[in-house]
Amino acid sequence: MSVKKIFPLIVTLFLGASCMHSIHQVHVSDFDPYGSFESGKIVKAKTEQFVIMGFVTESNYVDKAYRDLQAKCKDGRIQGITTQYITSLGFFSWTNKILMQGLCLS
């Protein structure tokens, strides 16, 4: 086989096999045992951090997700917060994702 036939095949296999997703951690906060959970509503916030070859531009994306979650429950308190830390891998880059959700009680 010639190099002209093998090189595109190798590049295609390398780029096609380089994407992957992984959930690293899931944290769950506590619930107030005296609250009325039926009256609450689910609130969600999601932020991302893009990393290319180890260089980042956004370093406070977790704090931003928490502030966004609090802003969606202004008149109440949030209980049962779950935080998922997810990474999506790409070609010489990856994206860290934070998904927070909780129960907003008035």
Beta strands, then each sheet from edge to edge (+ up, - down):
strand 1: 20-28
strand 2: 41-52
strand 3: 55-56
strand 4: 77-89
strand 5: 93-105
sheet 1: 1+ 4- 5+ 2- 3+
end
